[in-house]
């Protein structure tokens, strides 16, 4: 059936919650972002076994249904203000979480302020490449994070944060797989009582 094409429990086996596709608590279209991130990772043709065993997870809001807070690289849905106060779909980036057997359980920590949703695949690719190029022999991702520190990742992603004007960056003002301008609309969600 092709369900294992992404590689089960490998970096390309990305996870997300439904986000704004079906949850009224959703802030971002996390399933669309997840597909774009997965496509980015697949295009990188990663063969390194230490990288392949990493987890990438995306949640469309702070509730964390996509379990971004447990991932090596996690994204939490948010929004930022662009030109003239226009809302822009965004993600907060988290790194260093773990729930795998053989690793210490720990929550990921936020490493940067919000960056536009459409730049999430680039952010994930940069983090992976940074790890691959700078790690020590046999060093797992979380050990690497501990060694280099979160400020190194903040500097790595800093240029992805600015939104700019709508005329030059219209796609940043749209969410994944959506045609119109983004607008944050929240209500009672699927998990709300």
trRosetta pair geometry for C-beta under 8 A, 3 or more apart (Angstrom, degrees):
i j d omega theta_ij theta_ji phi_ij phi_ji
2 5 5.0 5 -175 -37 79 117
4 7 7.0 59 173 -90 75 20
4 8 5.4 -45 -133 -33 93 100
6 10 7.2 -171 137 66 73 99
6 12 4.3 -153 -172 124 82 96
6 13 4.7 135 115 -85 115 59
6 14 7.3 -104 -177 12 148 69
6 38 6.3 -44 -125 -160 129 122
6 42 7.3 -87 -125 -77 75 114
7 10 3.5 -31 124 42 119 137
7 11 7.7 11 83 44 130 55
7 12 5.0 76 37 57 110 108
7 13 5.6 -117 85 -39 66 100
7 52 7.1 -75 146 -167 152 104
8 13 5.6 83 -131 -91 25 154
9 13 5.9 -16 -28 53 14 154
9 53 7.4 0 144 -139 87 66
9 55 7.9 -43 -156 -86 59 97
10 13 5.2 100 52 0 61 105
10 52 4.8 -30 -151 176 105 85
10 53 6.7 -57 -121 -90 61 35
11 14 7.7 12 163 -64 48 79
11 41 5.6 -149 129 -168 101 139
11 46 6.2 -10 58 71 140 155
11 51 6.1 -24 -34 149 151 72
11 52 5.5 -116 2 -141 102 33
11 53 7.3 7 -41 38 85 12
11 54 4.6 32 -91 65 102 88
11 55 7.2 -133 -107 -82 53 21
11 56 6.2 58 -162 -8 71 107
11 128 7.4 88 -167 -113 151 132
12 38 5.9 85 -165 -154 69 81
12 41 4.9 -173 -97 112 74 121
12 42 5.3 82 -131 -73 129 78
12 46 7.6 -180 -43 42 102 115
12 52 8.0 -27 -1 -141 88 75
13 55 7.9 -46 81 -123 89 72
14 34 5.2 179 123 -165 122 89
14 37 5.5 138 -123 96 167 112
14 38 4.5 -132 21 -74 127 95
14 41 7.0 147 -44 18 118 146
14 56 4.7 -35 -115 85 94 102
14 57 7.0 173 -166 -88 69 39
14 58 7.1 27 170 -2 111 103
15 34 7.2 -82 116 -140 14 134
15 55 7.5 -8 14 -173 113 100
15 56 7.6 161 27 93 69 55
15 57 4.6 -15 69 -116 98 86
15 58 7.2 179 95 28 52 67
15 66 5.8 159 124 -167 86 83
15 67 6.7 -1 106 50 135 105
15 71 7.9 -165 51 -83 107 126
16 19 6.7 -21 159 -25 116 109
16 30 4.3 -176 -175 142 124 103
16 31 5.4 180 93 -89 134 48
16 33 7.0 141 -106 72 153 89
16 34 3.6 -117 -18 -59 136 144
16 57 6.9 161 -81 -167 49 58
16 58 4.0 -16 -104 70 101 98
16 59 7.1 -177 -150 -77 68 29
16 60 7.3 76 179 -40 103 87
16 66 4.6 -21 -148 -121 42 133
17 23 6.9 -9 144 -3 114 150
17 26 7.5 -164 108 -99 113 105
17 30 5.6 40 60 79 73 149
17 31 7.9 -97 94 -56 38 81
17 58 7.4 -126 19 104 70 67
17 59 5.3 41 7 -131 120 63
17 60 5.4 -111 76 7 107 96
17 63 8.0 40 -49 82 176 103
17 65 3.6 81 -101 90 139 107
17 66 3.9 -107 -18 -51 83 85
18 21 4.8 -111 177 62 87 103
18 22 4.4 -36 154 41 147 100
18 23 5.2 129 81 -15 107 101
18 26 6.9 -95 101 -69 75 141
18 30 7.2 90 108 59 16 105
18 31 6.1 -8 -144 -42 41 121
18 60 7.1 -56 88 -2 44 143
18 65 7.8 -25 20 102 72 142
18 190 7.7 52 48 6 138 146
19 23 6.4 -147 145 41 8 109
19 26 4.2 110 -177 -148 46 133
19 27 7.6 -74 -153 52 89 47
19 28 5.5 -60 -153 92 129 58
19 29 5.2 131 118 -143 139 22
19 30 3.3 163 -54 17 130 89
19 31 5.7 -146 30 -8 114 76
19 32 7.8 -95 68 18 148 81
19 33 7.7 104 -50 20 165 107
19 58 7.9 -21 -55 129 124 104
19 59 7.8 152 -79 174 85 37
19 60 2.8 154 -112 -80 80 145
19 61 7.5 147 -125 -18 66 80
19 77 6.3 139 -125 -65 105 152
20 23 6.9 -85 -93 61 25 72
20 26 3.9 -157 -64 109 53 130
20 27 7.2 -98 -56 78 105 11
20 28 6.4 -128 -12 120 111 14
20 29 5.0 -61 47 -80 108 64
20 30 7.7 129 8 2 71 74
20 60 6.1 -168 -22 -169 66 143
20 175 7.0 23 42 138 145 167
21 26 7.4 47 19 12 52 176
21 29 6.4 86 -47 -141 82 80
21 31 5.3 -6 -18 19 142 134
21 32 7.9 147 -58 -23 113 90
22 26 7.8 90 61 -14 41 140
22 190 6.6 30 129 -45 95 133
23 26 4.2 109 80 -31 96 102
23 60 6.6 143 62 73 125 139
23 61 7.7 -123 113 4 131 126
23 65 7.6 169 -73 24 166 156
23 189 4.7 25 -173 -151 87 107
23 190 5.1 -80 -110 6 83 104
23 191 7.5 4 -137 2 118 89
24 186 6.4 105 156 -167 73 49
24 187 3.8 -58 172 68 130 88
24 188 5.5 35 80 74 143 39
24 189 4.5 -151 59 -88 75 58
24 190 7.4 138 17 -25 80 63
24 192 7.7 -52 67 2 108 132
25 60 8.0 121 102 98 74 105
25 61 5.4 -110 137 31 88 166
25 63 6.1 38 132 -14 141 141
25 186 6.1 38 -131 -153 38 101
25 187 7.7 -106 -63 66 48 43
25 188 7.8 -29 -53 174 85 19
25 189 3.2 -36 -15 -54 101 145
25 190 7.7 -104 13 23 105 66
25 191 7.1 -50 10 43 146 94
25 192 6.7 152 -51 -44 121 109
26 29 7.6 72 156 -83 132 37
26 30 6.9 -125 -146 -1 115 104
26 60 3.9 -10 -141 130 93 137
26 61 5.6 -142 -124 -30 35 111
26 77 6.7 0 -165 97 68 170
26 186 7.8 -174 60 -111 38 80
26 189 7.2 128 -17 -117 67 121
27 60 5.8 169 42 159 64 74
27 61 4.6 121 -3 -92 99 84
27 77 4.1 158 65 137 103 115
27 78 6.1 19 121 -98 152 15
27 79 5.9 -130 179 -32 115 95
27 89 7.3 151 138 -135 80 83
27 184 6.1 -6 -147 -131 81 100
27 186 7.1 -15 -85 -77 71 110
28 33 6.5 18 143 -19 122 138
28 60 4.8 -151 61 -145 71 76
28 61 7.5 171 19 -59 77 60
28 77 3.6 -155 18 -133 108 113
28 78 7.3 -3 -33 27 120 31
28 79 7.6 174 -64 -67 90 76
28 89 4.7 115 -117 -164 96 113
28 90 7.3 -130 -77 51 132 31
28 91 6.8 -40 -9 -72 172 82
28 117 5.5 171 -147 -99 131 137
28 175 6.0 -180 -153 -135 69 122
28 176 7.8 59 171 15 93 100
29 32 4.3 14 130 25 114 118
29 33 6.4 138 94 -17 70 88
29 60 7.1 32 -90 -119 6 119
29 89 7.1 -17 16 -148 82 163
29 117 7.6 84 47 177 81 156
29 175 4.3 119 7 150 115 123
29 176 4.6 -146 91 57 119 88
29 177 6.0 -147 152 49 151 95
29 178 6.2 -178 -31 -29 154 114
30 33 5.4 -54 -143 41 38 113
30 34 5.9 46 154 -28 68 105
30 58 4.7 175 -164 130 102 109
30 59 6.2 -58 -116 168 157 13
30 60 3.6 -115 -20 -66 121 87
30 66 6.0 -128 162 -50 149 149
30 75 7.7 168 -132 97 98 109
30 77 5.8 -87 -66 -58 106 122
31 34 5.4 -49 -145 33 31 117
31 35 6.6 34 153 -21 62 101
31 176 7.8 -158 81 95 54 130
31 177 8.0 -39 91 28 88 144
32 35 5.8 -50 -150 32 33 111
32 36 6.6 29 152 -15 64 106
32 175 6.8 108 63 146 142 86
32 176 2.7 170 119 118 122 119
32 177 3.9 -144 -110 6 135 111
32 178 7.6 -127 -8 -18 172 82
33 36 5.7 -59 -151 39 33 110
33 37 6.2 33 152 -20 68 107
33 58 5.6 -169 97 -169 115 161
33 75 6.9 -119 137 104 140 151
33 91 7.2 135 -165 -56 159 136
33 117 5.7 -95 -91 -172 125 100
33 120 5.2 27 -163 59 113 155
33 121 7.9 -158 -166 -44 70 82
33 176 4.9 -160 -54 -19 60 150
34 37 5.7 -54 -145 37 30 111
34 38 6.2 31 155 -19 64 106
34 58 4.9 -149 -76 39 91 136
34 66 7.8 -148 -77 -140 130 140
35 38 5.7 -54 -147 37 29 112
35 39 6.3 31 154 -19 64 106
35 176 7.4 153 48 169 100 139
35 177 7.9 53 46 -41 136 127
36 39 5.7 -52 -146 36 31 112
36 40 6.4 35 152 -22 63 104
36 120 7.1 96 90 75 118 103
36 121 4.9 -100 137 -53 96 128
36 176 6.0 -130 -14 -125 130 131
37 40 5.6 -52 -151 33 32 114
37 41 6.4 29 153 -16 65 105
37 56 6.2 -149 147 141 134 141
37 58 6.9 158 12 -43 151 134
37 75 7.8 -159 -69 0 154 145
37 120 6.0 -58 -73 125 108 105
37 121 5.0 -157 -96 -97 54 76
37 124 5.3 67 -145 15 105 160
38 41 5.8 -57 -148 38 32 109
38 42 6.3 32 154 -19 66 106
39 42 5.7 -52 -144 37 31 112
39 43 6.3 32 156 -20 64 107
39 121 7.4 -28 68 -124 85 141
40 43 5.9 -59 -151 36 28 111
40 44 6.8 33 150 -27 62 103
40 121 3.8 156 -38 -168 151 111
40 122 7.6 -129 -136 -60 152 37
40 124 6.4 116 92 75 138 116
40 125 5.4 -101 162 -57 123 113
41 44 5.6 -51 -155 24 35 116
41 46 6.7 -38 -176 -3 80 126
41 56 7.1 -164 -59 16 150 153
41 124 6.9 -56 -63 128 98 128
41 125 7.5 -154 -79 -85 58 78
41 128 7.4 130 -115 -43 89 165
42 45 7.6 33 166 -66 43 50
44 125 6.4 179 -72 -128 132 97
44 128 7.0 40 173 103 172 147
46 51 5.1 -112 -173 108 130 127
46 52 5.8 170 121 -75 111 77
46 128 7.2 -75 -92 174 138 137
47 52 7.4 -22 -175 -50 16 123
48 51 4.1 60 83 17 111 110
48 52 6.4 177 86 -18 54 87
48 132 6.2 176 0 -119 167 108
49 52 5.4 -52 -136 36 34 115
49 53 6.5 29 166 -19 65 105
50 53 6.5 -59 -152 33 26 105
50 54 7.8 44 145 -39 55 94
50 135 7.6 -146 114 108 151 166
50 138 7.5 173 -77 -147 140 34
50 139 7.7 71 -166 79 157 46
50 140 6.3 -148 -156 -113 109 52
50 141 7.1 158 159 -37 96 79
51 54 5.8 -37 -168 -1 44 118
51 128 6.1 78 -151 -160 120 100
51 131 6.9 142 -100 99 97 123
51 132 6.1 -3 -69 -78 137 102
51 141 7.7 100 -107 -64 53 112
53 100 7.7 54 164 -110 107 166
54 72 4.3 -87 -158 52 93 157
54 73 6.8 41 162 2 122 98
54 128 7.5 -167 57 -110 159 96
54 141 5.5 69 -100 -25 115 154
55 70 7.6 -23 100 115 143 80
55 71 4.6 -127 109 -137 97 81
55 72 5.2 127 50 7 67 92
55 73 7.5 -172 96 36 51 67
55 97 7.8 -73 76 86 115 99
55 100 7.7 176 -20 -48 126 110
56 71 5.9 81 -129 -174 20 138
56 72 7.0 -52 -69 61 56 89
56 73 4.8 -13 -110 72 82 103
56 74 7.5 177 -155 -82 48 41
56 75 8.0 24 -177 -5 86 100
56 124 6.1 45 -132 -141 141 133
57 66 5.0 164 169 145 93 92
57 67 5.0 -56 171 83 160 77
57 68 4.7 -158 103 -92 95 50
57 70 6.9 21 32 64 154 78
57 71 3.9 -167 21 -55 101 137
57 73 7.8 155 25 88 59 57
57 74 5.2 -13 67 -114 87 84
57 75 7.5 -164 99 29 47 70
58 66 5.0 -54 88 151 40 161
58 68 6.0 43 -120 -83 19 112
58 74 7.3 169 -84 -161 38 58
58 75 4.5 -8 -116 63 81 107
58 77 7.7 75 174 -48 86 86
58 91 7.4 -56 -139 -123 98 137
58 120 7.6 55 -110 178 129 150
59 62 7.4 93 116 -108 131 10
59 63 6.8 -156 179 69 130 64
59 64 4.9 -62 -98 -119 165 33
59 65 5.8 132 -131 46 101 60
59 66 3.7 -161 -76 36 64 105
59 67 7.2 148 -61 16 111 24
59 68 4.4 -107 -1 -9 102 117
59 69 7.9 -1 -8 -17 142 80
59 74 7.4 14 3 -178 97 102
59 75 7.1 -176 32 93 61 59
59 76 5.3 -3 65 -118 105 62
59 77 6.0 -112 111 1 63 91
60 65 7.7 -17 31 48 86 107
60 66 7.0 109 -8 -19 66 126
60 77 4.1 22 -173 -23 35 153
61 65 8.0 38 51 11 87 98
61 76 7.4 -4 146 -176 15 80
61 77 4.8 -39 -65 68 38 116
62 76 5.9 47 -97 -177 54 124
62 77 7.7 -112 -34 64 49 74
62 78 7.9 59 -53 -79 88 85
63 189 7.9 -141 -18 82 163 165
63 191 7.0 151 176 60 154 144
64 67 6.2 66 168 -93 89 29
64 68 6.0 -121 -132 35 78 84
64 69 5.3 -19 -133 -1 134 115
64 76 7.2 -31 -86 -113 73 105
65 191 7.2 -171 -80 -29 128 146
66 74 7.9 151 106 -151 103 94
67 70 4.7 -33 172 33 99 114
67 71 6.7 117 119 -39 81 91
67 74 7.7 -108 121 -120 51 124
68 71 5.6 -51 -152 16 41 120
68 74 3.1 123 -180 -174 76 110
68 75 5.6 -117 -130 52 135 35
68 76 5.2 -171 84 -66 155 75
68 94 5.8 111 148 40 97 131
68 97 7.8 137 146 6 42 156
68 108 7.1 -85 143 48 66 142
69 74 6.0 167 -57 151 24 173
69 76 7.7 43 -57 -71 81 118
69 94 6.2 -50 -106 143 49 169
69 97 5.8 140 150 -96 39 148
69 107 5.2 -20 168 -152 98 94
69 108 5.4 -154 -158 38 42 94
70 74 7.3 108 46 -74 39 139
70 97 4.4 177 -169 157 19 134
70 98 7.1 -102 -175 50 69 8
70 99 4.7 9 -177 -28 122 122
70 107 6.9 -59 -86 -118 54 56
70 108 6.8 -126 -58 -13 7 99
71 74 3.9 139 51 -67 113 90
71 94 7.1 103 63 91 92 106
71 97 5.0 57 50 61 29 123
71 108 6.1 -12 62 -42 60 144
72 95 6.7 2 162 -154 51 69
72 96 6.9 40 -147 -74 50 15
72 97 6.4 -119 -65 57 25 69
72 98 7.0 49 -77 -79 72 74
72 108 7.6 147 -144 -94 10 119
72 141 4.9 40 -157 99 128 151
72 142 6.8 -111 -123 -56 89 86
73 93 7.4 -31 -163 -163 82 91
73 94 7.4 139 -165 82 36 61
73 95 5.7 -7 -103 -106 59 79
73 108 7.9 123 -118 -129 14 149
73 124 5.7 114 145 -127 152 87
73 127 5.6 134 -105 98 132 154
73 128 7.7 -58 -37 -57 153 83
74 93 7.5 136 80 -164 54 45
74 94 3.9 -20 67 66 104 110
74 95 7.3 -169 23 -73 76 33
74 97 6.0 34 -23 10 129 135
74 108 4.9 158 19 53 126 164
75 91 4.1 -13 -169 -171 104 138
75 92 7.2 147 -158 69 53 45
75 93 6.2 -20 -102 -103 71 57
75 94 7.2 -159 -69 22 25 84
75 120 5.7 36 -120 -142 157 125
75 123 8.0 115 -92 84 117 134
75 124 7.9 -61 -47 -65 123 108
76 91 6.3 132 60 -160 40 74
76 92 4.5 -19 59 55 101 99
76 94 6.5 62 -17 -18 106 116
76 110 7.9 -54 23 -100 131 104
77 89 7.5 -41 -152 -165 90 92
77 90 7.7 117 -163 81 48 51
77 91 6.2 -41 -96 -103 36 72
77 117 7.9 17 -126 -96 76 114
78 90 4.7 -45 83 85 88 97
78 91 6.3 136 26 -113 91 19
78 92 5.4 70 -14 -26 138 92
78 114 4.8 -112 90 -111 137 130
79 87 5.0 -8 179 -166 131 106
79 88 6.4 145 -164 69 74 45
79 89 6.1 -49 -106 -109 78 36
79 90 5.6 133 -124 21 21 98
79 114 7.7 15 97 -177 11 160
79 182 7.4 -175 -127 137 112 128
79 184 4.8 -81 -33 -66 164 130
80 87 7.5 137 73 -155 33 58
80 88 5.0 -28 66 62 82 103
80 90 4.5 67 -9 -37 99 151
80 114 4.9 179 -58 99 116 133
80 116 7.1 -91 39 -79 126 65
80 163 6.5 -170 101 -52 123 133
81 85 5.4 -39 -155 -138 116 45
81 86 7.2 119 -162 63 63 38
81 87 6.6 -48 -103 -99 52 48
81 88 7.1 114 -153 12 5 94
82 85 7.7 15 64 107 52 7
82 86 4.6 -38 65 75 101 91
82 87 7.1 59 12 150 92 4
82 88 4.4 93 -39 -40 113 120
82 163 4.2 -118 -113 132 92 151
82 164 7.6 -17 -154 66 103 37
82 166 6.8 103 133 -66 133 81
82 169 8.0 -143 -149 87 135 120
82 172 7.1 141 -99 112 143 111
82 173 6.0 -91 31 -93 166 98
83 86 5.7 5 68 26 65 113
83 163 7.2 -143 -24 109 74 116
83 164 7.4 -20 -45 129 110 35
83 165 5.0 65 -70 -128 148 54
83 166 5.2 -113 49 -22 136 87
84 166 7.9 -37 25 -17 108 122
86 166 6.5 37 46 -70 161 122
86 173 6.0 -3 135 -135 130 123
86 181 6.8 -73 -166 -174 120 130
87 173 8.0 111 89 -149 48 79
87 182 5.6 -111 104 106 93 97
87 183 6.0 107 53 -121 131 40
87 184 5.2 -128 -170 -11 163 98
88 116 5.5 -56 156 -113 124 94
88 117 7.6 -165 155 6 78 90
88 163 5.3 -149 -35 -124 171 139
88 172 5.8 -2 -148 144 123 89
88 173 5.6 -75 -106 -106 84 56
88 182 6.2 96 -131 59 28 138
89 116 7.0 73 81 -161 60 65
89 117 3.9 -13 113 -11 101 137
89 118 7.9 95 75 -25 101 76
89 174 7.7 -30 15 125 117 23
89 175 4.3 79 -20 -94 159 89
89 176 7.8 -111 98 -6 155 72
89 182 4.7 -142 -30 -133 92 158
90 114 4.0 51 148 173 140 116
90 115 6.1 157 -156 77 95 25
90 116 5.6 -65 -102 -105 78 30
90 117 5.7 -120 -92 -42 20 74
91 114 6.6 152 73 -148 24 76
91 115 6.2 -27 60 60 76 76
91 117 5.8 102 -22 -102 95 63
91 120 5.2 58 21 -92 147 115
91 123 7.8 -155 78 45 123 155
92 110 5.5 -27 164 -134 116 114
92 112 7.2 -176 -155 77 62 67
92 113 7.4 -66 -117 -173 84 27
92 114 5.5 -53 -75 -91 70 71
93 110 7.0 110 79 -153 49 63
93 111 5.3 -53 100 55 99 96
93 112 5.0 25 43 37 113 104
93 115 6.8 16 -28 16 112 115
93 123 5.9 -124 -91 162 138 142
93 127 7.8 -177 -172 -60 133 140
93 153 7.5 -143 118 150 130 120
93 157 6.4 -156 22 -95 160 176
94 97 6.6 33 136 -25 115 114
94 108 3.7 92 153 123 109 125
94 109 6.4 167 -151 81 82 19
94 110 5.3 -47 -93 -88 78 51
94 111 6.8 144 -119 -1 26 86
95 108 5.6 168 82 -157 10 107
95 109 6.8 -32 61 59 62 69
95 111 5.3 15 14 -27 108 136
95 127 6.7 -160 -97 -152 131 140
95 145 5.6 -172 132 -116 114 137
95 150 7.3 165 57 -115 113 84
95 153 6.0 -141 11 -121 152 173
96 106 6.8 -46 142 106 89 120
96 108 5.0 135 63 -129 65 66
96 109 5.8 -3 53 20 127 86
96 141 7.7 -155 -100 128 52 93
96 142 5.2 103 -144 -126 71 84
96 145 4.3 -155 -87 120 107 164
96 146 7.5 117 -131 -51 127 71
96 150 8.0 -72 -15 -82 139 95
97 106 6.3 -151 -138 97 46 69
97 107 5.6 -25 -112 -165 96 30
97 108 3.2 -57 -38 -43 99 89
98 103 4.4 -100 175 127 137 131
98 104 6.4 73 85 78 136 54
98 105 6.2 -149 96 -126 82 30
98 106 5.3 35 40 41 94 82
98 142 5.7 -29 -48 -61 131 153
99 103 7.7 32 53 77 11 111
99 105 5.8 38 -112 -122 55 86
100 103 4.6 54 69 24 94 117
103 140 7.3 -168 -107 162 117 163
103 142 6.8 106 -160 25 127 148
106 142 7.5 122 55 -151 129 142
109 150 6.1 -74 101 -87 123 140
111 150 4.7 -148 -119 -160 89 96
111 153 4.3 -21 176 97 146 126
111 154 5.5 -146 164 -62 80 76
111 157 7.3 100 113 22 108 137
112 115 6.5 16 114 -30 131 108
112 153 6.9 -116 -41 123 103 89
112 154 4.9 157 -89 -120 83 71
112 157 4.9 -73 -67 82 164 134
112 158 7.4 -150 -134 -78 125 52
112 161 7.2 -138 166 -74 121 115
113 161 6.2 51 79 -126 101 134
114 161 7.3 105 89 -135 50 90
115 119 5.2 -88 150 79 112 124
115 120 7.2 150 93 -75 107 60
115 123 6.1 134 77 -66 153 142
115 157 6.3 -98 -54 169 149 115
115 160 4.6 22 -150 119 138 104
115 161 5.0 -90 -102 -94 82 56
116 119 4.9 81 71 7 86 106
116 160 7.4 -132 35 162 83 82
116 161 7.9 137 -8 -149 77 28
116 163 5.8 123 -62 -106 122 82
116 172 4.4 -32 -160 -154 157 103
117 120 5.7 -21 -166 -20 46 116
117 172 7.9 146 46 -153 72 61
117 175 6.0 10 75 -130 160 68
117 176 6.4 -115 143 -29 125 92
118 171 5.6 116 -124 134 168 97
118 172 5.3 -121 34 -105 130 57
118 174 7.6 58 -57 70 127 74
118 176 7.4 162 -89 -71 69 76
119 122 5.0 -54 -166 45 69 117
119 123 5.9 77 135 -30 83 100
119 160 4.5 160 158 -169 146 110
119 172 7.6 12 -27 -115 98 102
120 123 5.5 -53 -145 34 33 114
120 124 6.4 32 158 -18 67 103
121 124 5.8 -54 -148 37 32 109
121 125 6.3 32 154 -18 66 108
122 125 5.7 -56 -146 39 31 112
122 126 6.3 33 154 -22 65 106
122 160 6.3 177 96 -112 120 131
123 126 5.8 -55 -149 34 29 112
123 127 6.5 29 154 -19 64 105
123 157 5.4 36 -130 -121 100 116
123 160 5.7 175 -76 116 96 175
124 127 5.8 -54 -149 34 32 111
124 128 6.4 30 154 -17 65 107
125 128 5.8 -56 -148 38 30 110
125 129 6.1 26 157 -15 66 111
126 129 5.8 -59 -143 41 28 108
126 130 6.0 34 157 -24 65 108
126 156 5.6 159 147 161 122 110
126 157 6.7 151 87 -83 145 74
126 160 8.0 -144 5 -39 153 138
127 130 5.7 -53 -145 34 27 114
127 131 6.5 28 155 -17 61 106
127 153 6.6 28 -113 -136 97 108
127 156 7.0 115 -86 119 61 147
127 157 7.9 1 -61 -62 92 110
128 131 5.8 -58 -154 36 29 112
128 132 6.3 27 152 -18 65 108
129 132 5.6 -53 -144 38 33 112
129 133 6.0 20 162 -11 67 113
130 133 6.3 -65 -143 43 23 103
130 134 5.9 -17 172 14 62 122
130 152 7.8 157 173 141 138 107
130 153 7.5 151 96 -104 162 73
130 156 5.6 -22 -77 -126 155 150
131 134 6.7 -80 -131 50 17 88
131 135 5.6 26 178 -43 63 116
131 141 5.6 -10 -143 -119 148 85
131 144 5.5 102 -135 110 89 164
132 135 6.8 -41 -125 11 13 111
134 144 7.3 114 96 -158 92 120
134 148 6.9 51 127 -76 136 144
135 139 4.3 -157 -176 68 103 118
135 141 7.9 -69 -93 -96 139 45
135 144 4.8 -57 -107 -97 98 130
136 139 4.3 86 57 -32 78 131
136 144 7.7 -179 18 -95 77 85
136 147 7.6 51 -3 15 116 179
139 143 5.0 -131 -165 91 83 119
139 144 5.1 104 138 -64 119 88
139 147 7.3 -38 -160 1 142 145
140 143 4.7 91 56 10 80 105
140 144 6.9 -139 96 -7 41 89
141 144 5.5 -58 -153 35 32 115
141 145 6.4 35 151 -22 67 102
142 145 5.3 -43 -145 32 38 115
142 146 6.5 41 153 -19 64 101
143 146 5.6 -51 -151 35 34 114
143 147 6.4 32 151 -20 65 107
144 147 5.7 -58 -148 36 31 110
144 148 6.2 3 166 2 69 110
145 148 6.7 -66 -135 48 23 90
145 149 7.7 104 173 -75 53 7
145 150 7.3 32 -173 -73 92 64
145 153 7.6 -1 -129 -36 88 133
146 149 7.8 16 180 -71 22 48
148 152 4.3 -52 152 24 109 159
148 153 7.7 106 108 -35 117 81
149 152 5.5 110 73 -4 75 99
150 153 5.7 -58 -159 37 49 109
150 154 6.4 52 146 -24 75 102
151 154 5.3 -50 -145 34 41 117
151 155 6.4 41 156 -18 69 101
152 155 6.0 -54 -153 36 30 110
152 156 6.5 37 147 -25 62 108
153 156 5.2 -48 -146 32 37 120
153 157 6.4 16 161 -4 67 109
154 157 6.4 -71 -148 46 27 96
154 158 6.4 55 152 -63 64 90
155 158 5.6 -23 -146 -18 33 121
157 160 5.1 -56 -172 32 73 120
157 161 7.1 87 137 -42 84 90
158 161 6.2 -44 -169 2 40 117
159 162 7.4 -39 -166 16 46 101
163 169 6.4 179 168 98 60 151
163 172 5.6 174 -152 133 80 143
163 173 7.8 84 -176 -68 116 79
164 168 5.4 -73 146 79 128 116
164 169 4.4 104 78 -5 115 139
164 172 7.2 96 51 38 93 153
165 168 5.0 71 68 21 93 99
165 169 6.5 127 72 22 45 94
166 169 6.8 -91 -128 65 20 70
166 170 5.7 53 178 -95 69 66
166 173 5.6 9 -123 -28 89 154
167 170 7.1 6 -134 -54 13 93
169 172 4.3 -4 155 15 107 122
169 173 7.0 113 113 -18 80 91
170 173 5.8 -64 -163 36 43 110
170 174 7.0 30 147 -14 72 107
171 174 5.8 -63 -153 38 42 108
173 181 5.3 -27 144 -136 108 83
173 182 5.9 -149 170 17 54 96
174 178 5.4 -165 -178 84 92 94
174 179 7.2 -62 -144 169 134 10
174 180 6.9 158 -118 92 98 26
174 181 6.5 -90 -83 -113 71 31
174 182 5.9 167 -124 -39 24 89
175 178 4.5 45 64 19 84 135
175 182 5.0 106 -33 -100 89 110
178 182 7.1 95 91 -85 148 74
186 189 7.9 -37 -166 -54 84 101
188 192 4.6 -131 -163 73 76 152
189 192 4.7 114 51 -18 69 105
